[in-house]
Amino acid sequence: MLSRVASHIYWLGRYLERAENYARFIDVNFNLMQDLPMDLKEQWGPLVAATGDLETYKKKYVGFERHQVMFFLTFDSDNPNSMLSAVTNARENARIIRENLSKETWEKVNELYYMMQTGLEKRVWKKEDPRQFYEQVKNQILLLYGLADSTVARTEGWYFRQLGQLLERADKTSRILDVKYHILLPSVYEVGSPMDFLHWMALLKSVTGFNTYRRLYGTIDPAGIVEFMVLNKYFPRSIYYCIKEAERCLHCISGNATDGFNNSAEKAMGEMRSRMEYSEVAEVISGGLHEYLDTVQLKINHISDLIDINYFRVKENNVSQSQSQA
């Protein structure tokens, strides 16, 4: 496979996952606001912090009003990581490699793009209840994933898309968990309170893991939730699971049939996976959850850079496609 084609497929996976995560976060946060007491101010600032674009937001907006945050995260063209920016970039990557995609995949990506344009025209961020729009976007992206699962041959292109999707998912899981742990809870006195329960419940729902967590762990417990979202070996949105599957994708791409590594990307991925595999949640929390998650995000960015170096750059002139990262 040409490195140019591989790069576009990889970033198609990342951008679609980014848009789906944003739709998920906004929808869940909106639902959380409905459950808060009437005298408690809505908290939309943490969502901006979760995306890593807080400084970009502050340059343009004052305060964290609901309609401002929803527009910034959904439609703002000045935000390179907004849902509209992500979907536009996903569509452009798909257009460039259209001959490598199925007809159905291209049509659904196109539908997603025009769905976002319709939402912009209708100014859904100012509606009293915009949840239907975000649900539609999320379902459209999940439909794309289903099409890929059912129709795409498991060749290099499949693994590059999966690789991008998994790395983006691991990054966003780490960010939303980090924000909940350090920003959402206003006071230590609220630990264990009904308000604390609501926040943790919203966090689990943001990764569609509430029912799975209750079956595996029972009661809502911060340490249990951290273990579930970071180290669980079976939950598809846990950071460890994403890294483990991303490593498998890299091995399938390189043809590596051993447990070793063929290049620097595989080595870095293997090191990260092995450290997480033998970690315990008590060690993670005692060492500082924020510091741990910050390191996870840095490692994911480093691995993404190594994937670019090993697979996407033209070796002769060291040129690669420039893509934005959260």
Protein Blocks (a to p, Z undefined) as FASTA:
>chain_A
ZZklmmmmmmmmmmmmmmmmmmmmmmmmmmmmmmpcfklccdfklmmmmnopmmmmmmmp
gcjdfklmmmmmmmmmklmkbmklmmmmmmmmmmmmmmmpcfklmmmmmmmmmmmmmmmm
nommlpmblmlmmmmmmmmmmmmmmmmmmmpccdfklmmmmmmmmmmmmmmmmmmmmmmm
mmmpmbfklgoiaklmmmmmmmmmmnopmmmmmmmnopacfklmmmmmmmockbmkbmkl
mmmmmmmmmmmmnopabfbdfbfklmmmmmmmmmmmmpcfklmmmnopklmmmmmmmmmm
mmmmmmmmmmmpcfklopacddddZZ
